[in-house]
């Protein structure tokens, strides 16, 4: 990774942690899960509504790998991009 990429990841991580801390402070749901690429523990905000299901492409703030996540009130499921791209 270049210095620029590392700097971006540091910012991404700070933003994610700050967002989750604010969310948790307001009584929102926050969960941790493991990056499917580097196994680092990542934090993410969860939906508050049982009916909601958030799917998104997420960049790991530890290794920079793209992965997809599905977030529900029950937690986060992460999929390696290698498993979903081209399938
Ligand atoms: Zn990672």
PDB file of the backbone (N, CA, C, O) and the ligand in Angstrom, with CONECT records:
HET     ZN  A 101       1
ATOM      1  N   UNK A   1       0.838  -1.204   0.000  1.00  0.00           N
ATOM      2  CA  UNK A   1       0.000   0.000   0.000  1.00  0.00           C
ATOM      3  C   UNK A   1       0.870   1.250   0.000  1.00  0.00           C
ATOM      4  O   UNK A   1       1.914   1.294   0.651  1.00  0.00           O
ATOM      5  N   UNK A   2       0.430   2.258  -0.733  1.00  0.00           N
ATOM      6  CA  UNK A   2       1.170   3.520  -0.746  1.00  0.00           C
ATOM      7  C   UNK A   2       0.853   4.312   0.532  1.00  0.00           C
ATOM      8  O   UNK A   2      -0.090   4.000   1.260  1.00  0.00           O
ATOM      9  N   UNK A   3       1.668   5.344   0.781  1.00  0.00           N
ATOM     10  CA  UNK A   3       1.431   6.200   1.950  1.00  0.00           C
ATOM     11  C   UNK A   3       0.052   6.843   1.883  1.00  0.00           C
ATOM     12  O   UNK A   3      -0.644   6.986   2.888  1.00  0.00           O
ATOM     13  N   UNK A   4      -0.319   7.225   0.664  1.00  0.00           N
ATOM     14  CA  UNK A   4      -1.626   7.876   0.466  1.00  0.00           C
ATOM     15  C   UNK A   4      -2.774   6.915   0.828  1.00  0.00           C
ATOM     16  O   UNK A   4      -3.748   7.303   1.473  1.00  0.00           O
ATOM     17  N   UNK A   5      -2.631   5.664   0.399  1.00  0.00           N
ATOM     18  CA  UNK A   5      -3.664   4.660   0.708  1.00  0.00           C
ATOM     19  C   UNK A   5      -3.748   4.407   2.217  1.00  0.00           C
ATOM     20  O   UNK A   5      -4.836   4.254   2.771  1.00  0.00           O
ATOM     21  N   UNK A   6      -2.591   4.365   2.867  1.00  0.00           N
ATOM     22  CA  UNK A   6      -2.565   4.147   4.307  1.00  0.00           C
ATOM     23  C   UNK A   6      -3.251   5.299   5.018  1.00  0.00           C
ATOM     24  O   UNK A   6      -4.027   5.087   5.950  1.00  0.00           O
ATOM     25  N   UNK A   7      -2.965   6.529   4.577  1.00  0.00           N
ATOM     26  CA  UNK A   7      -3.579   7.723   5.167  1.00  0.00           C
ATOM     27  C   UNK A   7      -5.104   7.662   5.005  1.00  0.00           C
ATOM     28  O   UNK A   7      -5.850   7.973   5.934  1.00  0.00           O
ATOM     29  N   UNK A   8      -5.550   7.257   3.816  1.00  0.00           N
ATOM     30  CA  UNK A   8      -6.986   7.140   3.573  1.00  0.00           C
ATOM     31  C   UNK A   8      -7.628   6.111   4.491  1.00  0.00           C
ATOM     32  O   UNK A   8      -8.735   6.318   4.987  1.00  0.00           O
ATOM     33  N   UNK A   9      -6.930   5.003   4.716  1.00  0.00           N
ATOM     34  CA  UNK A   9      -7.466   3.956   5.592  1.00  0.00           C
ATOM     35  C   UNK A   9      -7.544   4.435   7.032  1.00  0.00           C
ATOM     36  O   UNK A   9      -8.493   4.118   7.748  1.00  0.00           O
ATOM     37  N   UNK A  10      -6.547   5.196   7.453  1.00  0.00           N
ATOM     38  CA  UNK A  10      -6.553   5.747   8.811  1.00  0.00           C
ATOM     39  C   UNK A  10      -7.762   6.662   8.979  1.00  0.00           C
ATOM     40  O   UNK A  10      -8.448   6.620  10.000  1.00  0.00           O
ATOM     41  N   UNK A  11      -8.014   7.488   7.964  1.00  0.00           N
ATOM     42  CA  UNK A  11      -9.188   8.376   8.009  1.00  0.00           C
ATOM     43  C   UNK A  11     -10.484   7.576   8.002  1.00  0.00           C
ATOM     44  O   UNK A  11     -11.426   7.888   8.730  1.00  0.00           O
ATOM     45  N   UNK A  12     -10.518   6.546   7.172  1.00  0.00           N
ATOM     46  CA  UNK A  12     -11.697   5.686   7.078  1.00  0.00           C
ATOM     47  C   UNK A  12     -11.986   5.042   8.434  1.00  0.00           C
ATOM     48  O   UNK A  12     -13.133   4.977   8.876  1.00  0.00           O
ATOM     49  N   UNK A  13     -10.927   4.570   9.078  1.00  0.00           N
ATOM     50  CA  UNK A  13     -11.065   3.927  10.382  1.00  0.00           C
ATOM     51  C   UNK A  13     -11.564   4.922  11.430  1.00  0.00           C
ATOM     52  O   UNK A  13     -12.463   4.616  12.213  1.00  0.00           O
ATOM     53  N   UNK A  14     -10.963   6.127  11.432  1.00  0.00           N
ATOM     54  CA  UNK A  14     -11.385   7.142  12.395  1.00  0.00           C
ATOM     55  C   UNK A  14     -12.854   7.498  12.200  1.00  0.00           C
ATOM     56  O   UNK A  14     -13.608   7.631  13.164  1.00  0.00           O
ATOM     57  N   UNK A  15     -13.247   7.649  10.932  1.00  0.00           N
ATOM     58  CA  UNK A  15     -14.643   7.978  10.623  1.00  0.00           C
ATOM     59  C   UNK A  15     -15.588   6.874  11.089  1.00  0.00           C
ATOM     60  O   UNK A  15     -16.642   7.141  11.665  1.00  0.00           O
ATOM     61  N   UNK A  16     -15.189   5.631  10.830  1.00  0.00           N
ATOM     62  CA  UNK A  16     -16.038   4.488  11.193  1.00  0.00           C
ATOM     63  C   UNK A  16     -16.181   4.392  12.711  1.00  0.00           C
ATOM     64  O   UNK A  16     -17.280   4.186  13.225  1.00  0.00           O
ATOM     65  N   UNK A  17     -15.065   4.542  13.422  1.00  0.00           N
ATOM     66  CA  UNK A  17     -15.098   4.427  14.881  1.00  0.00           C
ATOM     67  C   UNK A  17     -15.907   5.569  15.491  1.00  0.00           C
ATOM     68  O   UNK A  17     -16.663   5.373  16.444  1.00  0.00           O
ATOM     69  N   UNK A  18     -15.735   6.772  14.922  1.00  0.00           N
ATOM     70  CA  UNK A  18     -16.458   7.939  15.429  1.00  0.00           C
ATOM     71  C   UNK A  18     -17.966   7.772  15.191  1.00  0.00           C
ATOM     72  O   UNK A  18     -18.786   8.049  16.066  1.00  0.00           O
ATOM     73  N   UNK A  19     -18.303   7.311  13.983  1.00  0.00           N
ATOM     74  CA  UNK A  19     -19.707   7.088  13.636  1.00  0.00           C
ATOM     75  C   UNK A  19     -20.340   6.074  14.589  1.00  0.00           C
ATOM     76  O   UNK A  19     -21.446   6.288  15.084  1.00  0.00           O
ATOM     77  N   UNK A  20     -19.637   4.977  14.842  1.00  0.00           N
ATOM     78  CA  UNK A  20     -20.171   3.924  15.710  1.00  0.00           C
ATOM     79  C   UNK A  20     -20.273   4.397  17.159  1.00  0.00           C
ATOM     80  O   UNK A  20     -21.228   4.057  17.859  1.00  0.00           O
ATOM     81  N   UNK A  21     -19.298   5.174  17.607  1.00  0.00           N
ATOM     82  CA  UNK A  21     -19.322   5.699  18.977  1.00  0.00           C
ATOM     83  C   UNK A  21     -20.519   6.630  19.155  1.00  0.00           C
ATOM     84  O   UNK A  21     -21.220   6.562  20.165  1.00  0.00           O
ATOM     85  N   UNK A  22     -20.753   7.507  18.162  1.00  0.00           N
ATOM     86  CA  UNK A  22     -21.889   8.437  18.230  1.00  0.00           C
ATOM     87  C   UNK A  22     -23.199   7.669  18.206  1.00  0.00           C
ATOM     88  O   UNK A  22     -24.136   7.981  18.941  1.00  0.00           O
ATOM     89  N   UNK A  23     -23.247   6.661  17.349  1.00  0.00           N
ATOM     90  CA  UNK A  23     -24.449   5.858  17.208  1.00  0.00           C
ATOM     91  C   UNK A  23     -24.757   5.120  18.513  1.00  0.00           C
ATOM     92  O   UNK A  23     -25.900   5.088  18.971  1.00  0.00           O
ATOM     93  N   UNK A  24     -23.725   4.535  19.093  1.00  0.00           N
ATOM     94  CA  UNK A  24     -23.893   3.793  20.346  1.00  0.00           C
ATOM     95  C   UNK A  24     -24.317   4.737  21.472  1.00  0.00           C
ATOM     96  O   UNK A  24     -25.126   4.369  22.323  1.00  0.00           O
ATOM     97  N   UNK A  25     -23.768   5.956  21.475  1.00  0.00           N
ATOM     98  CA  UNK A  25     -24.095   6.940  22.504  1.00  0.00           C
ATOM     99  C   UNK A  25     -25.572   7.331  22.450  1.00  0.00           C
ATOM    100  O   UNK A  25     -26.171   7.678  23.468  1.00  0.00           O
ATOM    101  N   UNK A  26     -26.150   7.270  21.250  1.00  0.00           N
ATOM    102  CA  UNK A  26     -27.568   7.602  21.075  1.00  0.00           C
ATOM    103  C   UNK A  26     -28.460   6.377  21.241  1.00  0.00           C
ATOM    104  O   UNK A  26     -29.665   6.443  20.996  1.00  0.00           O
ATOM    105  N   UNK A  27     -27.876   5.277  21.650  1.00  0.00           N
ATOM    106  CA  UNK A  27     -28.660   4.060  21.844  1.00  0.00           C
ATOM    107  C   UNK A  27     -28.814   3.225  20.590  1.00  0.00           C
ATOM    108  O   UNK A  27     -29.602   2.281  20.561  1.00  0.00           O
ATOM    109  N   UNK A  28     -28.063   3.569  19.550  1.00  0.00           N
ATOM    110  CA  UNK A  28     -28.133   2.814  18.306  1.00  0.00           C
ATOM    111  C   UNK A  28     -27.368   1.501  18.415  1.00  0.00           C
ATOM    112  O   UNK A  28     -26.575   1.293  19.333  1.00  0.00           O
ATOM    113  N   UNK A  29     -27.623   0.640  17.472  1.00  0.00           N
ATOM    114  CA  UNK A  29     -26.968  -0.665  17.498  1.00  0.00           C
ATOM    115  C   UNK A  29     -25.648  -0.629  16.723  1.00  0.00           C
ATOM    116  O   UNK A  29     -25.554  -0.082  15.625  1.00  0.00           O
ATOM    117  N   UNK A  30     -24.656  -1.224  17.331  1.00  0.00           N
ATOM    118  CA  UNK A  30     -23.331  -1.306  16.731  1.00  0.00           C
ATOM    119  C   UNK A  30     -22.845  -2.741  16.909  1.00  0.00           C
ATOM    120  O   UNK A  30     -23.069  -3.353  17.953  1.00  0.00           O
ATOM    121  N   UNK A  31     -22.192  -3.264  15.904  1.00  0.00           N
ATOM    122  CA  UNK A  31     -21.682  -4.632  16.023  1.00  0.00           C
ATOM    123  C   UNK A  31     -20.270  -4.712  15.478  1.00  0.00           C
ATOM    124  O   UNK A  31     -19.844  -3.869  14.689  1.00  0.00           O
ATOM    125  N   UNK A  32     -19.559  -5.725  15.903  1.00  0.00           N
ATOM    126  CA  UNK A  32     -18.244  -5.946  15.324  1.00  0.00           C
ATOM    127  C   UNK A  32     -18.296  -7.238  14.511  1.00  0.00           C
ATOM    128  O   UNK A  32     -19.089  -8.135  14.796  1.00  0.00           O
ATOM    129  N   UNK A  33     -17.454  -7.313  13.517  1.00  0.00           N
ATOM    130  CA  UNK A  33     -17.363  -8.521  12.695  1.00  0.00           C
ATOM    131  C   UNK A  33     -15.939  -8.609  12.181  1.00  0.00           C
ATOM    132  O   UNK A  33     -15.153  -7.677  12.352  1.00  0.00           O
ATOM    133  N   UNK A  34     -15.608  -9.715  11.558  1.00  0.00           N
ATOM    134  CA  UNK A  34     -14.247  -9.890  11.072  1.00  0.00           C
ATOM    135  C   UNK A  34     -14.168  -9.705   9.569  1.00  0.00           C
ATOM    136  O   UNK A  34     -14.997 -10.223   8.821  1.00  0.00           O
ATOM    137  N   UNK A  35     -13.166  -8.965   9.140  1.00  0.00           N
ATOM    138  CA  UNK A  35     -12.920  -8.777   7.708  1.00  0.00           C
ATOM    139  C   UNK A  35     -12.687 -10.152   7.077  1.00  0.00           C
ATOM    140  O   UNK A  35     -11.883 -10.932   7.588  1.00  0.00           O
ATOM    141  N   UNK A  36     -13.382 -10.461   5.968  1.00  0.00           N
ATOM    142  CA  UNK A  36     -13.173 -11.775   5.349  1.00  0.00           C
ATOM    143  C   UNK A  36     -11.784 -11.928   4.720  1.00  0.00           C
ATOM    144  O   UNK A  36     -11.357 -13.044   4.424  1.00  0.00           O
ATOM    145  N   UNK A  37     -11.088 -10.826   4.519  1.00  0.00           N
ATOM    146  CA  UNK A  37      -9.756 -10.894   3.900  1.00  0.00           C
ATOM    147  C   UNK A  37      -8.618 -10.959   4.909  1.00  0.00           C
ATOM    148  O   UNK A  37      -7.713 -11.783   4.776  1.00  0.00           O
ATOM    149  N   UNK A  38      -8.663 -10.085   5.927  1.00  0.00           N
ATOM    150  CA  UNK A  38      -7.524 -10.041   6.863  1.00  0.00           C
ATOM    151  C   UNK A  38      -7.907 -10.474   8.276  1.00  0.00           C
ATOM    152  O   UNK A  38      -7.051 -10.542   9.159  1.00  0.00           O
ATOM    153  N   UNK A  39      -9.194 -10.768   8.493  1.00  0.00           N
ATOM    154  CA  UNK A  39      -9.711 -11.230   9.792  1.00  0.00           C
ATOM    155  C   UNK A  39      -9.649 -10.180  10.902  1.00  0.00           C
ATOM    156  O   UNK A  39      -9.881 -10.500  12.068  1.00  0.00           O
ATOM    157  N   UNK A  40      -9.340  -8.939  10.550  1.00  0.00           N
ATOM    158  CA  UNK A  40      -9.330  -7.888  11.573  1.00  0.00           C
ATOM    159  C   UNK A  40     -10.752  -7.651  12.057  1.00  0.00           C
ATOM    160  O   UNK A  40     -11.715  -7.838  11.313  1.00  0.00           O
ATOM    161  N   UNK A  41     -10.871  -7.237  13.315  1.00  0.00           N
ATOM    162  CA  UNK A  41     -12.187  -6.935  13.849  1.00  0.00           C
ATOM    163  C   UNK A  41     -12.589  -5.530  13.414  1.00  0.00           C
ATOM    164  O   UNK A  41     -11.866  -4.564  13.656  1.00  0.00           O
ATOM    165  N   UNK A  42     -13.746  -5.427  12.773  1.00  0.00           N
ATOM    166  CA  UNK A  42     -14.257  -4.149  12.269  1.00  0.00           C
ATOM    167  C   UNK A  42     -15.557  -3.816  12.986  1.00  0.00           C
ATOM    168  O   UNK A  42     -16.284  -4.711  13.417  1.00  0.00           O
ATOM    169  N   UNK A  43     -15.845  -2.527  13.110  1.00  0.00           N
ATOM    170  CA  UNK A  43     -17.114  -2.145  13.730  1.00  0.00           C
ATOM    171  C   UNK A  43     -18.023  -1.521  12.673  1.00  0.00           C
ATOM    172  O   UNK A  43     -17.552  -0.897  11.723  1.00  0.00           O
ATOM    173  N   UNK A  44     -19.317  -1.698  12.851  1.00  0.00           N
ATOM    174  CA  UNK A  44     -20.290  -1.146  11.922  1.00  0.00           C
ATOM    175  C   UNK A  44     -21.596  -0.855  12.644  1.00  0.00           C
ATOM    176  O   UNK A  44     -21.947  -1.528  13.613  1.00  0.00           O
ATOM    177  N   UNK A  45     -22.309   0.151  12.165  1.00  0.00           N
ATOM    178  CA  UNK A  45     -23.629   0.454  12.709  1.00  0.00           C
ATOM    179  C   UNK A  45     -24.641  -0.504  12.107  1.00  0.00           C
ATOM    180  O   UNK A  45     -24.512  -0.908  10.952  1.00  0.00           O
ATOM    181  N   UNK A  46     -25.641  -0.866  12.884  1.00  0.00           N
ATOM    182  CA  UNK A  46     -26.681  -1.770  12.403  1.00  0.00           C
ATOM    183  C   UNK A  46     -28.004  -1.013  12.286  1.00  0.00           C
ATOM    184  O   UNK A  46     -28.201   0.006  12.949  1.00  0.00           O
ATOM    185  N   UNK A  47     -28.916  -1.517  11.436  1.00  0.00           N
ATOM    186  CA  UNK A  47     -30.246  -0.889  11.381  1.00  0.00           C
ATOM    187  C   UNK A  47     -30.984  -1.082  12.708  1.00  0.00           C
ATOM    188  O   UNK A  47     -30.707  -2.024  13.450  1.00  0.00           O
ATOM    189  N   UNK A  48     -31.917  -0.190  12.995  1.00  0.00           N
ATOM    190  CA  UNK A  48     -32.680  -0.288  14.240  1.00  0.00           C
ATOM    191  C   UNK A  48     -33.948  -1.105  14.048  1.00  0.00           C
ATOM    192  O   UNK A  48     -34.519  -1.622  15.009  1.00  0.00           O
ATOM    193  N   UNK A  49     -34.381  -1.214  12.806  1.00  0.00           N
ATOM    194  CA  UNK A  49     -35.647  -1.854  12.496  1.00  0.00           C
ATOM    195  C   UNK A  49     -35.442  -3.301  12.064  1.00  0.00           C
ATOM    196  O   UNK A  49     -34.606  -3.593  11.209  1.00  0.00           O
ATOM    197  N   UNK A  50     -36.203  -4.190  12.657  1.00  0.00           N
ATOM    198  CA  UNK A  50     -36.163  -5.621  12.361  1.00  0.00           C
ATOM    199  C   UNK A  50     -36.330  -5.912  10.865  1.00  0.00           C
ATOM    200  O   UNK A  50     -35.758  -6.871  10.346  1.00  0.00           O
ATOM    201  N   UNK A  51     -37.119  -5.076  10.177  1.00  0.00           N
ATOM    202  CA  UNK A  51     -37.405  -5.321   8.754  1.00  0.00           C
ATOM    203  C   UNK A  51     -36.278  -4.857   7.840  1.00  0.00           C
ATOM    204  O   UNK A  51     -36.233  -5.220   6.664  1.00  0.00           O
ATOM    205  N   UNK A  52     -35.387  -4.067   8.376  1.00  0.00           N
ATOM    206  CA  UNK A  52     -34.341  -3.520   7.511  1.00  0.00           C
ATOM    207  C   UNK A  52     -33.187  -4.476   7.295  1.00  0.00           C
ATOM    208  O   UNK A  52     -32.812  -5.259   8.167  1.00  0.00           O
ATOM    209  N   UNK A  53     -32.637  -4.377   6.084  1.00  0.00           N
ATOM    210  CA  UNK A  53     -31.517  -5.220   5.691  1.00  0.00           C
ATOM    211  C   UNK A  53     -30.649  -4.348   4.792  1.00  0.00           C
ATOM    212  O   UNK A  53     -31.043  -4.003   3.679  1.00  0.00           O
ATOM    213  N   UNK A  54     -29.487  -4.002   5.277  1.00  0.00           N
ATOM    214  CA  UNK A  54     -28.593  -3.118   4.519  1.00  0.00           C
ATOM    215  C   UNK A  54     -27.516  -3.950   3.846  1.00  0.00           C
ATOM    216  O   UNK A  54     -26.767  -4.661   4.516  1.00  0.00           O
ATOM    217  N   UNK A  55     -27.436  -3.867   2.535  1.00  0.00           N
ATOM    218  CA  UNK A  55     -26.342  -4.541   1.845  1.00  0.00           C
ATOM    219  C   UNK A  55     -25.454  -3.460   1.243  1.00  0.00           C
ATOM    220  O   UNK A  55     -25.942  -2.492   0.661  1.00  0.00           O
ATOM    221  N   UNK A  56     -24.171  -3.634   1.388  1.00  0.00           N
ATOM    222  CA  UNK A  56     -23.276  -2.638   0.825  1.00  0.00           C
ATOM    223  C   UNK A  56     -21.899  -3.210   0.551  1.00  0.00           C
ATOM    224  O   UNK A  56     -21.510  -4.250   1.083  1.00  0.00           O
ATOM    225  N   UNK A  57     -21.183  -2.500  -0.288  1.00  0.00           N
ATOM    226  CA  UNK A  57     -19.778  -2.817  -0.518  1.00  0.00           C
ATOM    227  C   UNK A  57     -19.006  -1.989   0.496  1.00  0.00           C
ATOM    228  O   UNK A  57     -19.225  -0.785   0.625  1.00  0.00           O
ATOM    229  N   UNK A  58     -18.108  -2.637   1.209  1.00  0.00           N
ATOM    230  CA  UNK A  58     -17.390  -1.981   2.296  1.00  0.00           C
ATOM    231  C   UNK A  58     -15.894  -2.166   2.086  1.00  0.00           C
ATOM    232  O   UNK A  58     -15.435  -3.219   1.644  1.00  0.00           O
ATOM    233  N   UNK A  59     -15.154  -1.126   2.412  1.00  0.00           N
ATOM    234  CA  UNK A  59     -13.700  -1.244   2.353  1.00  0.00           C
ATOM    235  C   UNK A  59     -13.201  -1.461   3.770  1.00  0.00           C
ATOM    236  O   UNK A  59     -13.505  -0.683   4.674  1.00  0.00           O
ATOM    237  N   UNK A  60     -12.436  -2.520   3.955  1.00  0.00           N
ATOM    238  CA  UNK A  60     -11.860  -2.806   5.272  1.00  0.00           C
ATOM    239  C   UNK A  60     -10.904  -1.684   5.628  1.00  0.00           C
ATOM    240  O   UNK A  60     -10.019  -1.345   4.843  1.00  0.00           O
ATOM    241  N   UNK A  61     -11.080  -1.104   6.814  1.00  0.00           N
ATOM    242  CA  UNK A  61     -10.193   0.008   7.193  1.00  0.00           C
ATOM    243  C   UNK A  61      -8.867  -0.471   7.764  1.00  0.00           C
ATOM    244  O   UNK A  61      -8.039   0.343   8.172  1.00  0.00           O
ATOM    245  N   UNK A  62      -8.656  -1.785   7.800  1.00  0.00           N
ATOM    246  CA  UNK A  62      -7.356  -2.304   8.224  1.00  0.00           C
ATOM    247  C   UNK A  62      -6.485  -2.715   7.040  1.00  0.00           C
ATOM    248  O   UNK A  62      -5.292  -2.415   7.002  1.00  0.00           O
ATOM    249  N   UNK A  63      -7.101  -3.415   6.060  1.00  0.00           N
ATOM    250  CA  UNK A  63      -6.288  -3.919   4.946  1.00  0.00           C
ATOM    251  C   UNK A  63      -6.644  -3.277   3.607  1.00  0.00           C
ATOM    252  O   UNK A  63      -5.912  -3.443   2.631  1.00  0.00           O
ATOM    253  N   UNK A  64      -7.764  -2.542   3.548  1.00  0.00           N
ATOM    254  CA  UNK A  64      -8.135  -1.851   2.316  1.00  0.00           C
ATOM    255  C   UNK A  64      -8.865  -2.728   1.314  1.00  0.00           C
ATOM    256  O   UNK A  64      -9.177  -2.272   0.214  1.00  0.00           O
ATOM    257  N   UNK A  65      -9.145  -3.985   1.670  1.00  0.00           N
ATOM    258  CA  UNK A  65      -9.834  -4.887   0.746  1.00  0.00           C
ATOM    259  C   UNK A  65     -11.326  -4.577   0.695  1.00  0.00           C
ATOM    260  O   UNK A  65     -11.946  -4.236   1.702  1.00  0.00           O
ATOM    261  N   UNK A  66     -11.877  -4.705  -0.500  1.00  0.00           N
ATOM    262  CA  UNK A  66     -13.310  -4.514  -0.681  1.00  0.00           C
ATOM    263  C   UNK A  66     -14.024  -5.820  -0.322  1.00  0.00           C
ATOM    264  O   UNK A  66     -13.604  -6.901  -0.733  1.00  0.00           O
ATOM    265  N   UNK A  67     -15.084  -5.705   0.434  1.00  0.00           N
ATOM    266  CA  UNK A  67     -15.911  -6.880   0.724  1.00  0.00           C
ATOM    267  C   UNK A  67     -17.359  -6.431   0.782  1.00  0.00           C
ATOM    268  O   UNK A  67     -17.641  -5.236   0.870  1.00  0.00           O
ATOM    269  N   UNK A  68     -18.282  -7.391   0.731  1.00  0.00           N
ATOM    270  CA  UNK A  68     -19.680  -6.990   0.839  1.00  0.00           C
ATOM    271  C   UNK A  68     -20.212  -7.379   2.206  1.00  0.00           C
ATOM    272  O   UNK A  68     -19.816  -8.390   2.787  1.00  0.00           O
ATOM    273  N   UNK A  69     -21.123  -6.548   2.706  1.00  0.00           N
ATOM    274  CA  UNK A  69     -21.695  -6.803   4.018  1.00  0.00           C
ATOM    275  C   UNK A  69     -23.216  -6.764   3.933  1.00  0.00           C
ATOM    276  O   UNK A  69     -23.794  -6.015   3.146  1.00  0.00           O
ATOM    277  N   UNK A  70     -23.837  -7.573   4.748  1.00  0.00           N
ATOM    278  CA  UNK A  70     -25.279  -7.539   4.934  1.00  0.00           C
ATOM    279  C   UNK A  70     -25.497  -7.268   6.415  1.00  0.00           C
ATOM    280  O   UNK A  70     -25.063  -8.035   7.275  1.00  0.00           O
ATOM    281  N   UNK A  71     -26.189  -6.144   6.698  1.00  0.00           N
ATOM    282  CA  UNK A  71     -26.409  -5.755   8.091  1.00  0.00           C
ATOM    283  C   UNK A  71     -27.889  -5.819   8.425  1.00  0.00           C
ATOM    284  O   UNK A  71     -28.729  -5.269   7.713  1.00  0.00           O
ATOM    285  N   UNK A  72     -28.186  -6.490   9.506  1.00  0.00           N
ATOM    286  CA  UNK A  72     -29.548  -6.519  10.037  1.00  0.00           C
ATOM    287  C   UNK A  72     -29.451  -6.191  11.519  1.00  0.00           C
ATOM    288  O   UNK A  72     -28.351  -6.029  12.045  1.00  0.00           O
ATOM    289  N   UNK A  73     -30.589  -6.093  12.198  1.00  0.00           N
ATOM    290  CA  UNK A  73     -30.562  -5.815  13.642  1.00  0.00           C
ATOM    291  C   UNK A  73     -29.775  -6.881  14.403  1.00  0.00           C
ATOM    292  O   UNK A  73     -29.295  -6.634  15.509  1.00  0.00           O
ATOM    293  N   UNK A  74     -29.648  -8.052  13.812  1.00  0.00           N
ATOM    294  CA  UNK A  74     -28.969  -9.152  14.504  1.00  0.00           C
ATOM    295  C   UNK A  74     -27.456  -9.164  14.341  1.00  0.00           C
ATOM    296  O   UNK A  74     -26.753  -9.847  15.085  1.00  0.00           O
ATOM    297  N   UNK A  75     -26.956  -8.412  13.374  1.00  0.00           N
ATOM    298  CA  UNK A  75     -25.509  -8.394  13.215  1.00  0.00           C
ATOM    299  C   UNK A  75     -25.080  -8.230  11.770  1.00  0.00           C
ATOM    300  O   UNK A  75     -25.889  -7.942  10.887  1.00  0.00           O
ATOM    301  N   UNK A  76     -23.808  -8.416  11.554  1.00  0.00           N
ATOM    302  CA  UNK A  76     -23.214  -8.214  10.238  1.00  0.00           C
ATOM    303  C   UNK A  76     -22.734  -9.547   9.676  1.00  0.00           C
ATOM    304  O   UNK A  76     -22.088 -10.331  10.373  1.00  0.00           O
ATOM    305  N   UNK A  77     -23.056  -9.795   8.411  1.00  0.00           N
ATOM    306  CA  UNK A  77     -22.491 -10.932   7.715  1.00  0.00           C
ATOM    307  C   UNK A  77     -21.608 -10.366   6.612  1.00  0.00           C
ATOM    308  O   UNK A  77     -22.065  -9.547   5.814  1.00  0.00           O
ATOM    309  N   UNK A  78     -20.372 -10.785   6.559  1.00  0.00           N
ATOM    310  CA  UNK A  78     -19.446 -10.262   5.555  1.00  0.00           C
ATOM    311  C   UNK A  78     -19.062 -11.344   4.560  1.00  0.00           C
ATOM    312  O   UNK A  78     -18.850 -12.501   4.925  1.00  0.00           O
ATOM    313  N   UNK A  79     -18.978 -10.947   3.300  1.00  0.00           N
ATOM    314  CA  UNK A  79     -18.594 -11.871   2.249  1.00  0.00           C
ATOM    315  C   UNK A  79     -17.355 -11.330   1.549  1.00  0.00           C
ATOM    316  O   UNK A  79     -17.244 -10.128   1.308  1.00  0.00           O
ATOM    317  N   UNK A  80     -16.449 -12.199   1.232  1.00  0.00           N
ATOM    318  CA  UNK A  80     -15.283 -11.799   0.468  1.00  0.00           C
ATOM    319  C   UNK A  80     -15.719 -11.377  -0.927  1.00  0.00           C
ATOM    320  O   UNK A  80     -16.583 -12.016  -1.527  1.00  0.00           O
ATOM    321  N   UNK A  81     -15.132 -10.310  -1.446  1.00  0.00           N
ATOM    322  CA  UNK A  81     -15.462  -9.858  -2.806  1.00  0.00           C
ATOM    323  C   UNK A  81     -15.111 -10.937  -3.814  1.00  0.00           C
ATOM    324  O   UNK A  81     -15.724 -11.024  -4.878  1.00  0.00           O
ATOM    325  N   UNK A  82     -14.125 -11.760  -3.479  1.00  0.00           N
ATOM    326  CA  UNK A  82     -13.704 -12.845  -4.389  1.00  0.00           C
ATOM    327  C   UNK A  82     -14.835 -13.862  -4.577  1.00  0.00           C
ATOM    328  O   UNK A  82     -14.933 -14.517  -5.615  1.00  0.00           O
ATOM    329  N   UNK A  83     -15.688 -13.981  -3.549  1.00  0.00           N
ATOM    330  CA  UNK A  83     -16.790 -14.940  -3.645  1.00  0.00           C
ATOM    331  C   UNK A  83     -17.981 -14.376  -4.424  1.00  0.00           C
ATOM    332  O   UNK A  83     -18.768 -15.132  -4.995  1.00  0.00           O
ATOM    333  N   UNK A  84     -18.110 -13.050  -4.443  1.00  0.00           N
ATOM    334  CA  UNK A  84     -19.307 -12.457  -5.050  1.00  0.00           C
ATOM    335  C   UNK A  84     -19.074 -11.880  -6.428  1.00  0.00           C
ATOM    336  O   UNK A  84     -19.987 -11.882  -7.253  1.00  0.00           O
ATOM    337  N   UNK A  85     -17.878 -11.385  -6.701  1.00  0.00           N
ATOM    338  CA  UNK A  85     -17.603 -10.802  -8.015  1.00  0.00           C
ATOM    339  C   UNK A  85     -17.459 -11.916  -9.050  1.00  0.00           C
ATOM    340  O   UNK A  85     -16.723 -12.881  -8.844  1.00  0.00           O
ATOM    341  N   UNK A  86     -18.158 -11.767 -10.140  1.00  0.00           N
ATOM    342  CA  UNK A  86     -18.059 -12.734 -11.226  1.00  0.00           C
ATOM    343  C   UNK A  86     -18.909 -13.976 -11.021  1.00  0.00           C
ATOM    344  O   UNK A  86     -18.836 -14.919 -11.809  1.00  0.00           O
ATOM    345  N   UNK A  87     -19.709 -13.984  -9.975  1.00  0.00           N
ATOM    346  CA  UNK A  87     -20.565 -15.149  -9.765  1.00  0.00           C
ATOM    347  C   UNK A  87     -21.992 -14.834 -10.182  1.00  0.00           C
ATOM    348  O   UNK A  87     -22.869 -15.693 -10.081  1.00  0.00           O
TER     349      UNK A  87
HETATM  350 ZN    ZN A 101      -9.275  -6.463   6.081  1.00  0.00          ZN
END
